[in-house]
């Protein structure tokens, strides 16, 4: 497969946020990937207590882009205030995405609205909430109506809201099924029913790495 048909994303781990560590860490990732450039590099967690100030690691990330090591830069698991600080550190239009946990049970509407207002792409991970949403009766009924699967419904819901969605699976048949969600179009009533499933159902929030969530 030609390199241009792949979109490669990597993340900088919290141990490598310091100015003198970030770019060497990214270069090590490039060597492991056997490529000279990735398409997107993200700060993995804000890690407010790790001793490296946000302007320092965002500045180093911006420098990595200037050196051609990555086409785009972004963040992951940043709340509204930290995203504001990241934008201030590298300039408007430079943050490609904020990759956040988002599912029918954790809809993050306030953060998502802010990101879209700022022109920052919302990337939804854990959209299936560790598989919990697959057993939801509301999603099940919608899926049956569309002759789809609950997973396809959850993924289509996020995509119709304008989010990039990155589900993961170890099974080839599930990967193929997830791709079919791109063809599913949910009605306004479907979307309203899913909106009502919000329950602040966060699955991931590691101590010392996560911010104060909005």
N, C-alpha and C positions, 0 to 999 in steps of 0.2 A: 504494500500500500504506500503510495507517495506521502512523504512527510506533510505536504500541504493539505492532505485530507484528514489529518489528525489534529486535535486541539489538546495540547499537553498543558496540564496545570500542576504546579507543585506548591508546597507550602514551606515557609520558614518556621522551624520549631523554636520554642521560647528560649532555649539555651544559646541560640545564635542571633539574638536581636541586636547585640552590641555592634557598633559601627565597624569594628575590625573583624567581626565574625560573620556578618550577614552575607556579604558577597562571596567569601570563600565557601560558605555553606551552600550557596546556590551553585557555584561552580562544581562542587562535589556532586550535587544532584544532577547537573548536566552531564557530568562524566558517567554517572551510573545509568543515565537514560541514553547515553551515546548520541547526544545531540548538542549543537552549539547554542541553541536558544529554545526556551519554552514559550508558550503563548501567553501564559498567565502565571504570576507568582503572587501568593497571598501571605499575609501575616496570619498565622494559624489562630492564635488567641490573643486578646489584648494583654493578658497577664500583668495586671496593674501593679503587682507586688514584686516583680522580678528585678527591679533596680535599673531598668533601661527606660529612659523617657521616650514617649511616643514620637516627638520630633526627631529623635536620633534614629530610631529604627525605620520610620517612614522616609527620612532623608536618605538612609542607606539603600532602601528599596528603590527609591527614585533614581539613585545613582546606578543601581543595577540595570534599570531600564535604559538609562543614558548610554551605558556601555554595551547595549545590545544583547544582554543576557536573557532578557524577557521582553516580549512585545507589549504586555499590559501588566499593570500592578493592581492589587486590591487588598481587601481585608476579609477576615472571617470572624464571626461571633462578636462584632462590635455593636454597641448600643448607639443611640442617636448622638449623644454628646461626644463619644469617642470617634464616631464617623465624622462629625463636624471638625474635630481636631485633626483627623487624618487629611481631610480636604484642605484645611488651612496649611498643613505642613507641606503638601506637594502641589497644591493649586487645583482650582475647579476644573472638572473634566478629566482629571488624571486617575481617579479611583474608578476602575472598571466595574467592580462588583463588591458587594458585601455578602458573603456566603453565611447563611444563618439557618438554624433549625426552624423548620416551618412545616406544619401539617394541618389537616382539618381540626385537630385537637389543640394546636398552638399556632394561631393565625397571625400573630405579630403585626396586626394591622397598623398600629401607630408607627412602628419602625419602617414597615414596607412603604407606607405613604410618604414618609420623610425621604427615603431613598429614591423613590420614583420622582419626587419633587426636585431632588438634587441631580437627577440624571444618572444615578448609580444603579446598575442592574441588580435586582434581587435574585440571588441564587438560593434555591431551597434545597437543603439536605434533610435527610431523615423524614421525607414527606409521607412515608408510610408508618411512621412512629414505631419502629421496630416490629412492624407487622400488625400492630394493635388495631389500626383502622380497617384492616381487611375483614375483621369480624363485625364491623359496625352495621347494624340493621338498616340505617338510612342509606349508607353507601351501597349496601347489598341490594336494596330495592331499586335504587337508581341504576345500578349495574345491570340488574335483570331487565329493566325497561329498555336499556340500550343494547342488550345482548353483549355486554362487556363484563369485565371483572372489576371488583372493588378497587384493586390497585390501579387499573386504567382510569377509573373515575377520579380517584384522588390525584393522580398525576395530571389528568386533563383539567381538573379544577385549578391547580396551581398554574398551569400554562395559560389558561384563559384569563388569569389575573395578571399575566404579563411576566411571570417569573421564569427564570431558567431553572430546570429541575434535574437533579443528578441522583436518581435512585441507584442502588447497588444490588447486585444479586450474584450468587455463585452458580446459579443454574441457567444454562443456555436458554431453556424454554421460557423462563421468566424474563430474561433480557429481551427476547424477541417479543414477548407479550407487552412489556413495558413500552417498547417503541411504538406499538400500535395506538397508544394513548394519544399520540399526535393527531390521529385521525378522528378522535371522538369529540363531538361538540355537545356540550351540556346546555340545557335551557336555563332561562332566568330563574325558573322555579327550582331547578336542580341546584343552581349556585346558591340560592337563598337557603335551601335546606342544609347545604354543607356549611354555610356561614354560621348557622345556628349550633353547630357542633363544637364551637370554641369552648375550651375548658381549661386553658392555661396548662396544657398537658406537656410540659417540658420534660424531655428525656435525658438531656445532657447539660450539666452545669458544674464542671470540675472546680473545686476550691482552688483559690490562688490564680486561676487562669481566666475564669469567667468575669465579666463586668457586672455591675448592678443592672439588671435587665429593665428595660422600659415597661 
